């Protein structure tokens, strides 16, 4: 069964639990980056001040580091440690020097950089590794200065373009993540990337890449949940240059060997601006299980970007997607490329898989989905491993055209418009109430 909000009573109270833990720490300490010489003048390199403030609270076993509401604080990358609250009230902005972002190793569950497919990537601007109880909060902004990096994707002759662009915020093997209130702005690549994490609460914050409407800023996903479990994402605004939210678990042989499944992920009550939809995939080699997209609104934006509800898999990646549901979502517009409702096998990959290398897709639910404007999309599963147990119920898309549905072994269609989906999939529509029932 797909995840439900009740699954996350513990995750939903994560902030309270963390506050209790912090309150009990006798050595809890609060410092400001200004205490160590930081200046919010949008020109000073404050890297040393940030790192010193974070070192002080780490040495004390935990504490709060404040970026005050006093301007724009430029910095190179820095790391958060266990039992640390980074309170951002002003603006944290990456320095305009790519060399200031050290080269770091790729994730074991990918075996390559997800930006360039090469052997190395840049250090995220904000990084937490092998930690517990990490919080980012406040009314301020973390700005990735993405305009420095976006040309790297299109012009590989730029020095350093062969090294993967940095994520804005990455939590790597962290138990107990709470991110709230802040705005994450203009990421160079994926914006917020919890990887190998447990007990994650991302809520009441904003992810925005406004320049995507004017400039090319490829792959600036909003939130990429990767090999993580017990994740609750709620009440956020996300407007970005690729998937609004996607659920991942590694790629190919590396993913099958090293990734953990992503399990129990709920994404609810979010507003979605420009972007490419509510997604599972395409890197799912470690498996995806128990995903719920509920009560999200995808707003109409200039350019009418992207898919609405989207499952994407790649040839040879294998893995599985089980028990994933899109329930009570409203899409104002689903534009081009894509459409309102898409299951896409062989995403950006050619050829056919075998029964052993195909992704298993089963237990998929699309219920109470309303799309005011957009193309229908398409359902296209693998011939060697058809999708199983796919439910379409109370799905209404304001579009003309004919449904495309291939290789769906079993499922139900009930109250779907425009009509024709059951026939396209090759199974009978659900009977009307009372039809076929004994008197």
C-alpha positions in Angstrom: 0.0 0.0 0.0 1.3 3.5 -0.8 2.3 5.8 2.0 -0.4 7.8 3.9 0.0 10.9 6.0 -0.5 8.7 9.1 2.7 7.0 8.2 4.5 10.3 9.0 3.3 11.1 12.5 6.9 10.7 13.7 8.4 12.6 10.7 5.8 15.3 11.1 6.9 16.0 14.6 10.6 15.9 13.7 11.2 19.6 14.5 9.7 19.2 18.0 11.9 16.1 18.6 15.0 17.9 17.5 14.2 20.9 19.6 13.9 18.6 22.7 17.2 16.9 21.9 18.9 20.3 21.4 17.5 21.7 24.6 19.0 18.8 26.6 22.5 19.4 25.2 24.3 21.2 28.1 26.9 22.5 25.6 24.4 24.0 23.2 25.8 27.3 21.9 24.5 30.0 19.6 26.9 32.0 17.5 26.7 34.4 14.6 28.9 34.3 11.5 29.5 38.0 12.2 31.2 37.0 15.5 34.0 35.6 13.3 34.3 38.5 10.9 31.6 37.9 8.3 30.4 40.9 6.4 27.1 41.1 4.4 28.4 43.5 1.8 28.0 41.1 -1.2 31.7 41.1 -2.0 33.7 39.9 1.0 34.6 36.2 0.9 33.2 35.0 4.2 34.3 31.3 3.9 36.7 31.4 6.8 34.1 33.0 9.1 31.4 30.5 8.2 33.7 27.5 8.7 35.0 28.9 12.0 31.5 29.4 13.4 30.5 25.9 12.4 33.7 24.5 13.8 32.9 26.1 17.2 29.5 24.5 17.5 30.7 21.2 16.2 33.4 21.1 18.8 30.9 21.9 21.5 28.7 19.0 20.4 26.0 21.1 18.8 24.6 24.5 18.5 23.1 27.2 16.3 24.9 29.3 13.7 23.1 32.4 12.6 23.4 34.3 9.4 21.8 37.6 10.4 19.5 39.7 8.3 22.3 42.1 7.5 22.9 41.8 3.8 24.4 39.3 1.4 27.1 37.0 2.8 29.3 35.5 0.0 31.0 32.2 0.8 32.5 29.1 -0.8 31.1 25.7 0.2 30.8 24.7 3.9 29.8 21.6 5.8 27.1 21.1 8.5 27.7 18.5 11.3 25.5 16.7 13.8 23.1 18.6 16.1 23.6 21.8 14.2 20.9 24.4 13.4 21.9 26.8 10.6 19.5 29.8 10.9 19.5 31.8 7.8 17.9 35.3 8.2 20.0 37.2 5.6 21.3 35.9 2.2 24.0 33.3 1.8 25.3 33.4 -1.7 28.0 31.3 -3.4 31.2 33.0 -4.5 31.7 33.7 -8.2 34.6 31.4 -8.6 34.2 27.9 -9.7 37.6 26.8 -8.5 36.4 27.7 -4.9 34.1 24.6 -5.1 36.4 21.6 -4.5 36.2 18.5 -6.5 34.6 15.6 -4.6 33.8 12.0 -5.4 30.7 10.8 -7.1 28.0 8.9 -5.2 28.5 5.1 -4.9 25.0 4.4 -6.0 25.6 6.1 -9.4 29.3 5.4 -10.1 29.4 8.6 -12.2 28.5 12.2 -11.9 24.8 12.8 -12.6 25.5 16.0 -14.5 28.3 15.1 -16.8 28.4 11.3 -16.5 32.1 11.8 -15.6 34.2 10.7 -12.6 33.9 13.8 -10.5 31.7 16.6 -9.3 31.8 19.9 -7.3 31.3 20.2 -3.6 27.7 21.3 -2.8 27.4 24.8 -1.4 25.8 23.4 1.8 26.7 19.8 2.6 26.1 17.5 5.6 27.7 14.1 5.5 27.4 11.2 8.0 25.4 13.2 10.5 22.4 13.3 12.8 19.8 16.0 13.6 20.7 18.7 11.0 18.3 21.7 10.6 18.3 24.6 8.2 15.7 27.2 9.1 14.9 30.9 8.9 13.4 33.6 6.7 16.4 34.2 4.6 17.8 32.8 1.3 20.6 30.4 0.2 21.5 31.6 -3.3 23.6 29.2 -5.5 24.6 31.9 -8.0 23.6 29.4 -10.7 24.2 31.8 -13.6 27.9 31.2 -13.0 27.4 27.5 -13.7 24.5 27.0 -16.2 26.6 27.7 -19.3 28.8 24.6 -18.4 26.0 22.3 -19.5 25.8 23.8 -23.0 29.5 24.7 -23.6 31.9 21.9 -22.7 34.9 24.0 -23.8 34.5 26.2 -20.7 37.4 25.3 -18.3 36.1 22.9 -15.7 32.8 22.1 -17.6 33.7 18.4 -17.5 33.3 18.4 -13.7 29.7 18.1 -12.5 28.0 21.3 -11.3 27.4 21.5 -7.5 24.1 20.8 -5.8 22.9 23.7 -3.7 22.0 21.7 -0.5 22.9 18.0 -0.1 22.2 15.9 2.9 24.3 12.7 2.6 23.7 9.9 5.0 21.9 12.0 7.6 19.3 10.8 10.1 17.0 13.5 11.2 16.7 16.3 8.6 14.5 19.4 9.1 14.5 22.1 6.5 12.0 24.9 6.9 11.2 28.5 6.2 14.2 29.3 3.9 14.3 30.1 0.2 16.7 28.1 -1.9 17.5 30.3 -5.0 19.2 29.8 -8.3 20.9 26.4 -7.9 23.7 25.5 -10.3 22.3 21.9 -10.6 19.8 19.9 -8.4 18.6 22.2 -5.6 17.9 20.0 -2.6 19.2 16.5 -2.5 18.6 14.2 0.5 20.6 11.0 -0.2 20.9 7.9 2.0 18.8 9.8 4.6 16.2 8.8 7.1 13.5 10.9 8.9 13.4 13.9 6.6 10.9 16.8 6.9 11.1 19.6 4.2 8.3 22.1 4.8 7.1 25.7 4.6 9.9 26.9 2.4 10.6 28.0 -1.2 12.7 26.7 -4.1 12.9 29.2 -7.0 15.0 29.5 -10.1 13.5 32.6 -11.6 16.0 33.0 -14.4 14.8 29.8 -16.0 12.2 31.9 -17.7 14.9 34.0 -19.4 18.0 31.8 -19.6 18.7 28.1 -20.0 19.3 26.5 -16.6 19.1 22.8 -17.3 18.6 20.2 -14.6 17.8 22.6 -11.8 15.4 20.1 -10.1 13.6 21.3 -7.0 13.8 18.3 -4.6 15.5 15.0 -5.4 14.7 12.3 -2.8 17.4 9.7 -3.3 17.8 6.3 -1.5 16.0 7.8 1.5 13.1 6.7 3.7 10.4 8.3 5.9 10.3 11.6 4.0 7.6 14.2 4.3 7.6 17.2 1.9 4.7 19.6 2.6 3.5 23.2 2.1 6.4 24.4 -0.1 6.4 26.5 -3.2 8.7 25.1 -6.0 9.4 26.8 -9.3 12.5 25.4 -11.0 14.1 24.3 -14.3 13.3 20.5 -14.2 11.4 18.1 -12.0 9.6 19.8 -9.2 10.0 16.8 -7.0 11.4 13.4 -8.0 12.1 10.1 -6.2 15.3 8.3 -7.0 17.5 5.4 -5.9 20.7 5.1 -7.9 21.5 4.1 -11.5 22.4 0.9 -13.2 24.8 -1.6 -11.8 26.1 0.8 -9.2 22.5 1.5 -8.0 21.7 -2.2 -7.8 24.9 -2.8 -5.8 25.0 0.2 -3.5 21.7 2.1 -3.5 19.1 1.8 -0.8 15.4 1.8 -1.8 13.5 5.0 -1.4 10.5 4.2 0.9 7.6 5.9 2.5 7.8 9.3 0.8 4.8 11.7 1.0 4.6 14.9 -1.0 1.5 16.9 -0.1 0.0 20.4 0.0 2.6 22.0 -2.2 2.3 24.8 -4.8 4.2 24.1 -8.0 5.2 26.8 -10.5 7.4 26.4 -13.5 8.9 22.9 -13.8 8.5 19.4 -15.0 6.0 17.8 -12.6 5.5 15.2 -9.8 7.9 12.5 -10.8 9.3 9.1 -9.9 12.5 8.2 -11.7 14.4 7.8 -13.9 17.3 6.6 -11.7 15.5 3.9 -9.7 17.9 0.9 -9.8 17.7 0.4 -6.0 13.9 0.4 -6.0 11.1 2.8 -5.0 8.3 1.8 -2.8 5.4 3.6 -1.0 5.2 7.1 -2.6 2.2 9.4 -2.3 1.7 12.7 -4.1 -1.4 14.3 -2.5 -3.2 17.6 -2.8 -0.6 19.4 -4.7 -1.5 22.2 -7.1 0.6 22.7 -10.3 0.0 26.3 -11.4 -0.2 27.8 -14.8 3.1 29.3 -15.8 4.6 31.1 -18.8 5.7 28.6 -21.4 3.4 25.9 -20.0 6.2 23.6 -19.0 6.3 20.0 -18.3 4.5 16.9 -17.4 2.0 16.6 -14.5 2.2 13.1 -13.0 5.3 11.3 -14.4 6.9 7.9 -14.1 10.1 7.5 -16.1 12.5 4.5 -16.3 15.6 3.7 -18.4 16.5 0.6 -20.3 19.0 -1.6 -18.3 18.5 0.2 -15.0 16.2 -2.5 -13.6 14.9 -1.9 -10.1 11.2 -1.5 -9.3 8.5 1.1 -8.6 5.8 -0.3 -6.3 2.8 1.3 -4.7 3.1 4.8 -5.9 0.0 7.1 -6.0 -1.0 10.5 -7.2 -4.2 11.4 -5.3 -6.3 14.6 -5.2 -3.9 16.7 -7.3 -4.9 19.7 -9.5 -2.9 20.7 -12.5 -3.7 24.0 -14.1 -1.7 23.3 -17.1 0.6 20.5 -18.3 2.5 21.7 -21.4 5.1 20.5 -23.8 7.0 18.3 -23.7 5.0 15.7 -22.0 1.4 15.9 -21.0 -0.8 15.5 -18.0 -0.2 11.8 -17.2 2.9 9.9 -18.4 4.4 6.5 -17.8 7.6 6.6 -19.9 9.7 3.5 -20.3 13.1 3.8 -22.0 13.4 7.5 -20.9 16.3 9.0 -22.8 17.6 5.5 -23.6 17.4 3.4 -26.7 16.7 -0.3 -27.2 14.7 -2.8 -25.2 15.3 -4.4 -21.9 14.8 -8.0 -21.0 12.6 -9.5 -18.2 15.7 -9.3 -16.0 16.8 -5.8 -16.8 13.4 -4.1 -17.1 12.0 -2.0 -14.2 9.1 -3.6 -12.5 6.2 -1.1 -12.3 3.2 -2.3 -10.2 0.6 -0.9 -7.9 0.3 2.5 -9.5 -2.7 4.7 -8.6 -3.9 7.9 -10.3 -7.0 9.1 -8.4 -9.0 12.3 -8.4 -6.6 14.1 -10.8 -8.0 17.2 -12.4 -6.1 18.9 -15.3 -7.6 22.1 -16.6 -5.4 22.4 -19.7 -2.9 20.2 -21.4 -2.2 17.2 -23.5 -3.3 13.7 -22.3 0.2 12.3 -22.1 0.8 8.5 -22.7 1.1 5.2 -20.9 4.0 3.2 -22.3 5.3 0.2 -20.4 8.0 -2.3 -21.4 6.8 -5.2 -23.8 9.1 -7.6 -21.9 7.7 -6.5 -18.5 4.3 -4.9 -18.7 3.0 -2.6 -15.9 0.7 -4.3 -13.4 -2.2 -3.2 -11.3 -2.5 0.3 -12.6 -5.6 2.3 -11.4 -7.2 5.3 -13.1 -10.1 6.6 -11.1 -11.8 10.0 -11.3 -9.2 11.4 -13.8 -10.4 14.4 -15.8 -8.2 16.1 -18.3 -9.5 19.0 -20.4 -7.9 17.9 -23.7 -8.8 16.5 -27.0 -7.2 13.5 -28.7 -6.8 9.8 -28.3 -5.3 8.0 -25.3 -2.1 6.0 -25.9 -1.7 3.0 -23.6 0.8 0.2 -24.3 1.8 -3.0 -22.4 -0.3 -2.6 -19.3 -1.1 -6.1 -18.0 -3.8 -5.3 -15.5 -5.7 -2.4 -14.0 -8.9 -0.6 -13.8 -10.4 2.5 -15.3 -13.3 4.3 -13.6 -14.8 7.7 -14.4 -12.0 9.0 -16.7 -12.4 11.7 -19.3 -11.9 12.0 -22.2 -13.1 8.4 -22.7 -11.2 5.6 -24.4 -8.5 4.9 -21.9 -9.7 1.4 -20.9 -10.0 0.4 -24.6 -6.5 1.8 -25.3 -5.1 -0.2 -22.4 -6.9 -3.4 -23.5 -9.0 -4.0 -20.4 -12.6 -3.5 -19.6 -13.7 -0.3 -17.8 -15.0 -0.7 -14.2 -18.7 -1.5 -14.2 -21.2 1.2 -13.2 -22.6 0.9 -9.6 -25.1 -2.0 -9.4 -24.2 -3.4 -12.8 -23.6 -7.2 -12.7 -24.5 -7.4 -9.0 -27.0 -10.0 -7.8 -30.4 -8.7 -6.8 
